Amino acid sequence: MFRLMLTPAAVEPFGFFTWDSLRAGWYLTWRLLLRVSPILVVGGIAVAVLGLNSPLAGFLFSLGVLAAAVWSIMLVPKLTSRWAAERYGQALEGALAVWWGITWRSMVVSLVAAVIMAVPSVVAVSLRTAYPSSALGLVGSLLTWLLTLVNLAVTVLATGWAMSRVAASQLVGVGPGADPLPPPMARAVDEARAAAEVAPAREPAPAPRPAPRAAPASAPAATAVSAGGKMQCPKCGLYETERGSVIGWYCNVCGWRESRR
């Protein structure tokens, strides 16, 4: 198990119509709106106070829109990097590259979605215009709201999908969905990895072989010799034996002969 914890994994981009893309896009969208909307609210209040036809009101509102656009451009890389740090444990680098990678992908998806929904949008507008007080006009209004919700969902999905593509292009060897390790555990993991790479693999020492046992020496056969120099016959037990020069010892009583090899 510990070895599997040390094995790096590659960051894979999300699929477009997935829950991960929706979560990532919503993470960036609502945080971006929360920070940018106060500037637009201040511009709207200025227009309401000074009047719609006031040049100063138009200037302040345009200035607010410009400030909100610049602020959003600065926030997109920052929030995306924070999202990557929370999800993968590693922040993104290059604010301009992160912003451009998300922006152009979202623009392409929005353009494709606009082309696909062009015909339903025309049908909805035609129904509302031609039948304003009938059921068909109501169907046109409902279709317009439905297309608006679909467009917003596609925008959020495109944002999350673009964020995952940018993160996958920068982060290598980081496991997706893994929480970052606290410093003590991260230090222990690094030390264990270094020890595994430096320490040579030790093979178990072979078991000592038992020493060969020496064969017991055969004890010489005990032979009894009489006072007269005659050998006792091992067969009959008498001393009536004689020693020949060719056949060796032999017994004159029972016919025993000494075997020679």
C-alpha positions in Angstrom: 0.0 0.0 0.0 2.8 2.4 0.8 4.3 1.9 -2.5 1.0 2.7 -4.2 0.9 6.0 -2.3 4.3 7.0 -3.8 3.3 6.1 -7.3 2.5 9.4 -9.3 -0.6 9.6 -11.4 -1.2 11.8 -14.5 -3.8 14.6 -14.4 -6.5 13.9 -16.9 -8.8 16.6 -18.2 -12.5 16.4 -17.5 -15.1 15.4 -20.0 -17.4 18.2 -21.2 -20.8 17.0 -20.0 -19.5 15.8 -16.5 -20.2 16.6 -12.9 -16.5 17.6 -12.4 -16.7 20.2 -15.2 -19.9 21.7 -13.8 -18.3 21.9 -10.3 -15.1 23.5 -11.5 -17.0 26.0 -13.7 -19.3 26.9 -10.8 -16.3 27.3 -8.5 -14.9 30.0 -10.8 -18.2 31.6 -11.9 -19.7 32.4 -8.6 -16.5 33.6 -7.0 -15.8 35.8 -10.1 -19.3 37.3 -9.9 -19.1 37.9 -6.2 -16.0 40.0 -6.6 -16.9 41.9 -9.8 -20.6 42.6 -9.2 -20.0 45.3 -6.6 -18.3 47.4 -9.3 -21.2 47.1 -11.7 -23.7 47.8 -8.9 -21.8 51.1 -8.1 -21.9 52.0 -11.8 -25.7 51.3 -11.9 -26.3 53.4 -8.8 -24.4 56.3 -10.4 -26.6 56.0 -13.5 -29.7 55.9 -11.4 -28.7 59.0 -9.4 -27.3 61.2 -12.2 -29.8 60.1 -14.9 -29.6 57.9 -17.9 -28.9 60.9 -20.3 -26.2 62.4 -18.1 -22.7 62.4 -19.7 -21.1 61.9 -16.3 -23.3 58.9 -15.6 -22.4 57.3 -18.9 -18.7 58.0 -18.2 -18.9 56.5 -14.7 -20.8 53.4 -16.0 -18.2 52.8 -18.8 -15.4 53.3 -16.3 -17.1 50.7 -14.0 -17.5 48.2 -16.8 -13.8 48.7 -17.8 -12.7 48.2 -14.2 -14.8 45.1 -13.8 -13.4 43.6 -17.1 -9.8 44.3 -16.0 -10.5 43.0 -12.5 -12.1 39.8 -13.9 -9.1 39.2 -16.2 -6.8 39.4 -13.1 -9.1 37.2 -11.0 -9.5 34.3 -13.5 -5.8 33.0 -13.2 -5.8 33.6 -9.4 -9.0 31.7 -8.8 -8.1 28.9 -11.2 -4.7 28.5 -9.5 -6.4 28.3 -6.1 -8.8 25.6 -7.5 -5.9 23.6 -8.8 -4.1 23.8 -5.4 -7.2 22.6 -3.6 -7.9 19.8 -6.0 -4.4 18.6 -6.9 -2.2 20.1 -4.2 -0.2 22.2 -6.7 -0.9 25.7 -8.0 -0.7 26.8 -11.6 2.0 29.1 -13.0 1.8 31.8 -15.7 -1.2 34.1 -15.1 -1.4 35.2 -18.7 -1.2 31.6 -20.1 -3.9 30.4 -17.6 -6.2 33.3 -18.6 -5.7 32.8 -22.3 -6.1 29.0 -22.1 -9.5 29.3 -20.4 -10.7 32.3 -22.5 -10.1 30.9 -26.0 -11.6 27.5 -25.1 -14.7 29.1 -23.6 -15.1 31.4 -26.6 -14.9 28.5 -29.0 -17.5 26.5 -27.1 -19.8 29.5 -26.8 -19.5 30.1 -30.6 -20.5 26.5 -31.3 -23.4 26.6 -28.9 -24.6 29.9 -30.5 -24.6 28.2 -33.9 -26.5 25.2 -32.6 -29.1 27.3 -30.7 -29.6 29.9 -33.4 -32.6 28.1 -35.0 -34.5 27.5 -31.7 -33.8 31.1 -30.7 -35.3 32.4 -34.0 -38.3 30.2 -33.6 -38.8 31.4 -30.0 -38.6 35.1 -31.0 -40.9 34.5 -34.0 -43.6 32.9 -31.7 -43.4 35.7 -29.2 -43.6 38.4 -31.9 -46.4 36.8 -34.0 -48.6 35.5 -31.1 -48.0 37.8 -28.1 -51.3 37.0 -26.4 -51.8 33.4 -27.3 -50.6 30.0 -26.2 -48.0 30.0 -28.9 -46.6 33.3 -27.6 -46.3 31.7 -24.1 -44.5 28.7 -25.7 -42.1 31.1 -27.3 -41.4 32.8 -24.0 -40.8 29.5 -22.2 -38.5 28.4 -25.0 -36.6 31.7 -24.7 -36.1 31.1 -20.9 -35.1 27.5 -21.5 -32.5 28.5 -24.1 -31.1 31.1 -21.7 -30.7 28.5 -19.0 -29.1 26.1 -21.4 -26.7 28.8 -22.6 -25.7 29.5 -18.9 -25.2 25.8 -18.2 -23.1 25.4 -21.3 -21.0 28.5 -20.3 -20.4 27.0 -16.8 -19.5 23.6 -18.3 -17.2 25.2 -20.8 -15.4 27.1 -18.1 -14.9 24.0 -16.0 -13.7 22.0 -18.9 -11.3 24.7 -20.0 -9.9 24.9 -16.4 -9.2 21.1 -16.4 -7.5 21.4 -19.8 -5.2 24.1 -18.5 -4.4 22.2 -15.3 -3.7 19.0 -17.3 -1.2 20.9 -19.5 0.8 22.1 -16.5 0.5 19.5 -13.8 2.4 16.3 -14.3 2.7 13.4 -11.8 -0.1 14.6 -9.5 -2.9 12.4 -8.5 -6.4 13.9 -9.3 -8.7 14.2 -6.3 -5.9 13.7 -3.8 -5.8 16.0 -0.8 -2.4 17.6 -0.3 -0.4 16.0 2.5 0.4 17.9 5.6 4.1 19.0 6.0 5.1 16.2 8.5 3.5 13.5 6.4 4.9 15.0 3.2 8.4 15.0 4.8 8.0 11.4 5.8 7.0 10.4 2.3 9.9 12.2 0.7 12.4 10.6 3.2 10.9 7.1 2.5 11.1 7.7 -1.3 14.7 8.8 -1.0 15.6 5.8 1.2 14.0 3.5 -1.3 16.0 5.0 -4.2 19.4 5.1 -2.4 19.4 1.9 -0.3 20.5 -1.1 -2.4 18.3 -4.1 -2.4 19.5 -6.7 0.1 19.2 -10.3 -0.9 18.6 -12.8 2.0 21.8 -14.6 3.0 21.7 -18.3 1.9 21.1 -20.7 4.7 24.3 -22.5 5.8 24.6 -26.0 4.5 25.1 -28.7 7.1 28.6 -30.2 7.2 28.8 -33.7 5.7 29.0 -36.3 8.3 32.1 -38.5 8.2 31.3 -42.2 7.8 32.0 -44.1 10.9 35.1 -46.1 10.6 34.5 -49.8 10.6 35.8 -51.4 13.6 38.2 -54.2 13.0 36.8 -57.6 13.8 38.1 -58.8 17.1 39.8 -62.2 16.8 40.9 -64.3 19.6 44.3 -66.0 19.4 45.4 -68.8 21.6 48.7 -69.1 23.4 50.0 -71.4 20.7 49.4 -68.8 18.0 46.2 -70.4 16.7 43.2 -68.3 15.8 39.8 -69.1 17.3 37.3 -70.3 14.7 34.4 -67.8 14.5 32.1 -70.6 13.4 32.6 -73.4 15.9 34.7 -71.6 18.5 37.6 -74.1 18.7 41.2 -73.4 18.2 41.7 -76.2 15.6 42.8 -73.8 12.9 45.7 -73.4 10.7 47.0 -70.7 8.4 47.8 -71.6 4.8 49.9 -69.5 2.6 47.2 -69.3 -0.1 43.8 -69.6 1.5 44.7 -68.0 4.9 43.1 -69.3 8.1 40.9 -72.4 8.0 39.3 -74.7 10.5 40.1 -78.4 10.5 36.8 -79.2 12.4 34.0 -77.4 10.7 35.7 -76.4 7.5 35.5 -72.6 7.9 37.8 -70.6 5.7 38.9 -67.0 6.1 37.4 -64.9 3.4 39.8 -62.7 1.5 38.8 -59.7 -0.7 
